C-alpha cells in the first residue's frame, strides 16, 4: 500500500479542496474583482469579434503569401477589402433591415392573428378535426392578443436599451478593426511569446499544440463562416422567388443560426415558417422545403468541403455541448461551445499521444 504522501488520490483531493476554498472566498470579496469584471466585459465582445474575423480572413492572407505577396501588403489589402465590403454592406442593407424589423414588430398583432386563422384552418383538416385549438391555447396560456401586447410593450419600454446597444455597437465597430489589424500583424509573434512562457523542455510541445489548435479553430470558423454565408445567400434567393416578406432579415437570421451545428437550421426556419403562415399553409410548406434543401446541401457538401474533419465529434456529444454551453453563456456559448470543445479535445489527445510516445522511448 502506498504511503498517503505518495497517493495521487490524496493529492488531487487536496487540490480540489484548495480550489473550492479559493472560489468560495473569492465570492465573499467579489467587490475586489469588480474592476476586472468590468474590464473583461468591455473587451470581451471586441476581442471575440476580432478573433472570429481573424480566423475567418487569415486563410486568405496565407493564400496571398503563397502567391509571393508580402504579409504586410496582404494584411493591408485584406483589411481594405473587408472594411470596404463591410461599409457597403452596412450602407446598403442596414436601412432595409431596420425597415423590415420595424415593420415586422409593428405588424406583429396582424401577423399573429393571421397565424391563428391559418392554424384554425389547418385544425379543420381530418387528422386534426378532433383537436379543440382554442381550448389547447387556453390550457397553454397562449393568448395571441396577450402575446402581441407583450411584444409591443417590451419593444416600447426598451428604447433606452436600444440606444445603449447602438452606442456599444458603435464602439465595437471602431475597436474591432484596430484589434483585428494587430492580430494579423502580431499573431505569429503571439504564438512564440506564449511558447516562451513555458520551461525550455516543454516549448517544443507547446508550440506544436498551439499550431494544432490554431488549425482546428481556423478550419471551423473559416469553413463554417463561409458555409453560413452561402446558406444565407441561397435562402435569400429562395425566399425571394416565392415572394416571402422580410426576405433579407429572414435570410440573415438563417445564415447566423447556421453557425450552430445540427439545431441551428431548425431555429432559423421557425421565424420564416411563421411569417409564411400569414400568407398560406402552402407558402409555409415551400419555405420549409427551401430550408430543407439548402440545409441538405450544406450538410452534405458545403460544411464537409469547407470545415473538413476538424470536428470529429459525435452528434450526441454536440447536442450535450450546446445545451450546457447555452445554459451557461447563452448565444455566445451556443455558437462557440463546439469549437471550444474541439480545442479541448485536441489538447487532451495531444497530451495523451505525447505521454504514450515518451513511455515507449
C-alpha positions in Angstrom: 0.0 0.0 0.0 1.4 3.4 -1.0 2.0 5.9 1.8 -0.5 8.7 1.9 2.1 11.3 0.9 2.6 9.4 -2.4 -1.2 8.9 -3.0 -2.4 10.5 -6.2 -6.0 10.4 -4.8 -5.0 12.4 -1.8 -3.0 14.9 -3.9 -6.0 15.5 -6.2 -8.4 15.7 -3.3 -6.3 18.4 -1.7 -6.1 20.3 -5.0 -9.9 20.2 -5.4 -10.4 21.3 -1.8 -8.0 24.2 -2.3 -9.7 25.3 -5.5 -13.1 25.1 -3.8 -11.9 27.2 -0.9 -10.3 29.8 -3.3 -13.6 30.1 -5.2 -15.6 30.3 -2.0 -13.5 33.1 -0.5 -13.4 34.9 -3.9 -17.2 35.1 -3.9 -17.0 36.8 -0.5 -14.7 39.5 -1.8 -16.2 39.9 -5.2 -16.1 43.7 -4.9 -12.3 43.4 -5.2 -12.6 41.8 -8.6 -15.3 44.2 -9.9 -12.8 46.3 -11.9 -11.5 43.1 -13.6 -15.1 42.0 -14.4 -15.8 45.4 -16.0 -12.5 45.3 -18.0 -13.3 41.7 -19.2 -16.9 42.6 -20.1 -15.8 45.7 -22.0 -13.1 43.9 -24.0 -14.9 40.6 -24.5 -17.1 41.4 -27.5 -14.5 43.4 -29.5 -11.8 40.8 -28.9 -14.2 37.9 -29.6 -15.4 39.6 -32.8 -11.9 40.4 -33.9 -10.8 36.8 -33.2 -13.7 35.5 -35.2 -12.8 37.7 -38.2 -9.1 36.8 -37.8 -9.7 33.1 -38.2 -12.2 33.8 -41.0 -9.9 36.0 -43.1 -6.4 34.8 -42.1 -6.5 31.9 -44.6 -6.9 34.5 -47.4 -3.8 36.2 -46.2 -1.9 32.9 -46.1 -3.0 32.2 -49.7 -1.7 35.6 -50.7 1.6 34.8 -49.0 1.9 31.6 -51.0 1.5 33.8 -54.1 4.6 35.7 -53.1 2.8 38.7 -51.7 4.5 40.1 -48.6 2.4 39.6 -45.5 2.2 43.3 -44.6 0.9 44.1 -48.1 -1.6 41.2 -47.9 -2.8 42.4 -44.5 -3.4 45.9 -45.9 -5.2 44.5 -48.9 -7.4 42.2 -46.9 -8.3 44.9 -44.4 -9.1 47.3 -47.2 -11.4 44.8 -48.9 -13.0 43.8 -45.7 -13.7 47.3 -44.5 -14.9 48.4 -47.9 -17.2 45.4 -48.2 -18.5 45.8 -44.7 -19.1 49.5 -45.2 -21.0 48.9 -48.5 -23.0 46.1 -46.9 -24.0 48.2 -43.9 -24.9 51.3 -46.1 -26.9 49.2 -48.5 -28.6 46.6 -46.1 -28.8 48.3 -42.7 -31.7 50.7 -43.7 -33.5 47.7 -45.3 -33.0 45.6 -42.2 -34.3 48.3 -39.9 -37.3 48.9 -42.1 -38.1 45.2 -42.2 -37.6 44.8 -38.5 -39.7 47.8 -37.5 -42.4 46.7 -40.0 -42.3 43.2 -38.5 -42.7 44.5 -35.0 -45.4 47.0 -36.0 -47.4 44.3 -37.8 -46.9 41.6 -35.2 -50.5 41.7 -33.9 -51.8 41.2 -37.5 -49.2 38.5 -38.2 -50.2 36.6 -35.1 -53.9 37.0 -36.0 -53.2 35.6 -39.4 -51.2 32.7 -37.9 -54.2 32.0 -35.6 -56.6 31.9 -38.6 -54.3 29.6 -40.6 -53.8 27.2 -37.7 -57.5 27.0 -37.2 -57.9 26.2 -40.9 -55.3 23.5 -40.5 -57.1 22.2 -37.5 -60.2 21.6 -39.6 -58.3 19.0 -41.7 -59.2 15.4 -41.0 -56.1 14.5 -38.9 -56.8 17.5 -36.6 -60.6 17.8 -36.6 -60.8 16.4 -33.1 -58.4 18.9 -31.6 -60.0 21.9 -29.8 -57.5 24.6 -30.7 -58.9 27.3 -28.5 -59.1 25.1 -25.5 -55.5 24.0 -26.2 -54.3 27.6 -26.4 -56.2 28.4 -23.2 -54.6 25.5 -21.4 -51.2 26.5 -22.5 -51.9 30.2 -21.7 -51.0 31.2 -25.3 -53.4 34.1 -25.9 -52.2 35.7 -29.1 -53.6 39.1 -28.1 -51.7 39.0 -24.8 -48.6 37.8 -26.6 -48.7 40.6 -29.2 -49.3 43.2 -26.4 -46.3 41.8 -24.5 -44.2 42.2 -27.6 -45.3 45.8 -28.2 -44.9 46.6 -24.5 -41.4 45.2 -24.4 -40.5 47.0 -27.6 -41.8 50.3 -26.3 -40.1 50.1 -22.9 -36.7 49.1 -24.3 -36.0 52.2 -26.3 -33.3 53.2 -23.9 -31.8 49.7 -24.1 -31.8 50.0 -27.9 -30.0 53.4 -27.7 -27.4 51.9 -25.3 -27.0 48.9 -27.6 -26.4 51.2 -30.6 -23.8 53.1 -28.6 -22.0 49.9 -27.7 -22.2 48.7 -31.3 -20.6 51.9 -32.5 -17.7 51.4 -30.0 -17.3 47.8 -31.2 -17.3 48.8 -34.9 -14.5 51.3 -34.1 -12.3 49.0 -32.0 -12.7 45.7 -33.8 -10.8 46.8 -37.0 -7.9 48.1 -34.8 -7.7 44.8 -32.8 -8.0 42.8 -36.0 -5.1 44.6 -37.6 -2.8 43.9 -34.7 -4.0 40.2 -34.6 -3.0 39.9 -38.3 0.3 41.8 -37.8 1.5 40.2 -34.5 -0.4 36.9 -34.5 2.6 34.7 -35.2 4.7 36.7 -32.6 2.0 36.0 -30.0 2.3 32.2 -30.6 6.1 32.4 -30.0 5.6 34.7 -27.0 3.2 32.2 -25.4 5.6 29.4 -26.1 8.5 31.2 -24.3 6.4 31.5 -21.2 7.0 27.7 -20.6 10.2 25.9 -19.5 12.6 25.1 -22.3 11.9 21.4 -22.3 8.1 22.0 -22.9 8.4 24.7 -25.5 8.5 22.3 -28.5 5.3 20.6 -27.3 3.6 23.9 -26.5 4.4 25.3 -30.0 3.1 22.1 -31.7 0.0 22.2 -29.6 -0.7 25.8 -30.4 -0.2 25.1 -34.0 -2.7 22.2 -33.9 -5.4 24.1 -32.0 -4.9 27.0 -34.4 -5.6 24.7 -37.3 -8.7 23.4 -35.7 -10.1 26.9 -34.9 -9.2 28.2 -38.4 -10.8 25.2 -40.1 -14.0 25.5 -38.1 -14.5 29.3 -38.1 -13.4 30.0 -41.7 -15.2 26.9 -43.0 -18.4 27.3 -41.1 -18.5 31.0 -41.6 -18.1 30.6 -45.4 -20.8 27.9 -45.5 -23.2 30.1 -43.5 -22.7 33.0 -45.9 -23.5 30.7 -48.8 -26.6 29.3 -46.9 -27.8 32.9 -46.3 -27.5 33.8 -50.0 -29.2 30.7 -51.2 -32.1 31.1 -48.8 -32.4 34.8 -49.7 -33.0 33.9 -53.4 -35.2 31.0 -52.5 -37.5 33.2 -50.3 -37.3 36.0 -52.9 -38.6 33.6 -55.6 -41.7 32.6 -53.6 -42.4 36.2 -52.6 -41.9 35.9 -48.8 -41.8 39.2 -47.0 -38.9 40.3 -44.8 -36.6 38.2 -47.1 -33.3 39.9 -46.2 -33.9 39.8 -42.5 -35.0 36.1 -42.5 -32.1 35.1 -44.7 -29.6 36.7 -42.4 -31.3 35.0 -39.4 -30.9 31.6 -41.2 -27.3 32.3 -42.0 -26.5 33.3 -38.5 -28.2 30.3 -36.9 -26.4 28.0 -39.4 -23.3 28.6 -37.3 -24.9 26.4 -34.6 -24.4 22.7 -35.5 -27.4 20.5 -36.1 -30.1 22.5 -34.3 -29.2 25.9 -35.9 -31.2 25.3 -39.1 -34.3 24.4 -37.2 -34.0 27.5 -35.1 -33.6 29.7 -38.2 -36.5 28.1 -40.0 -39.1 28.9 -37.3 -39.4 32.7 -37.9 -39.6 32.1 -41.7 -42.3 29.5 -41.4 -44.4 31.7 -39.0 -44.2 34.6 -41.4 -45.1 32.2 -44.3 -48.2 31.0 -42.4 -49.6 34.6 -42.6 -49.8 34.0 -46.4 -50.9 30.4 -46.7 -50.0 26.9 -45.5 -48.7 26.2 -49.0 -46.2 29.1 -48.6 -45.1 27.7 -45.2 -44.5 24.3 -46.8 -42.5 25.9 -49.6 -40.4 27.8 -47.0 -39.8 24.5 -45.1 -38.8 22.8 -48.4 -36.4 25.6 -49.3 -34.7 25.5 -45.9 -34.6 21.7 -46.0 -33.0 21.6 -49.5 -30.4 24.3 -48.6 -29.5 22.6 -45.3 -29.1 19.2 -47.0 -26.7 20.9 -49.5 -24.9 22.5 -46.5 -24.7 19.2 -44.5 -23.6 17.0 -47.4 -21.4 19.4 -49.4 -20.7 22.9 -48.0 -19.7 22.1 -44.4 -17.7 18.9 -45.3 -15.9 20.8 -48.1 -15.1 23.9 -46.0 -14.7 22.5 -42.5 -13.4 19.0 -43.3 -12.8 16.6 -40.4 -11.6 19.2 -37.9 -14.6 18.5 -35.7 -14.7 14.7 -35.4 -17.3 14.9 -32.6 -20.3 12.6 -32.1 -23.6 14.3 -32.8 -24.9 13.4 -29.3 -21.9 15.0 -27.8 -22.5 18.2 -29.8 -26.1 18.3 -28.6 -25.0 18.0 -25.0 -22.3 20.7 -25.5 -24.9 23.0 -27.0 -27.3 22.5 -24.1 -24.7 23.0 -21.4 -22.9 25.9 -23.1 -26.2 27.6 -23.9 -27.3 27.4 -20.3 -24.0 28.8 -19.1 -23.2 31.5 -21.7 -26.4 32.0 -23.8 -26.0 32.6 -27.5 -22.2 33.0 -27.2 -21.9 29.6 -25.6 -24.2 28.0 -28.3 -22.0 29.4 -31.1 -18.6 28.9 -29.6 -19.2 25.8 -27.4 -18.5 23.3 -30.1 -15.2 24.8 -31.3 -14.1 25.3 -27.7 -14.7 21.6 -27.0 -12.8 20.7 -30.2 -9.8 22.7 -28.9 -10.0 21.0 -25.5 -10.2 17.6 -27.2 -7.2 18.5 -29.4 -5.2 19.4 -26.2 -6.2 16.2 -24.4 -5.4 14.0 -27.4 -2.1 15.6 -27.9 -1.0 15.3 -24.3 -2.2 11.6 -24.3 -0.3 10.8 -27.5 2.8 12.6 -26.3 2.9 10.7 -23.0 2.4 7.4 -24.8 5.3 8.2 -27.2 7.5 9.2 -24.3 6.7 6.0 -22.4 7.7 3.9 -25.5 11.1 5.5 -25.5 
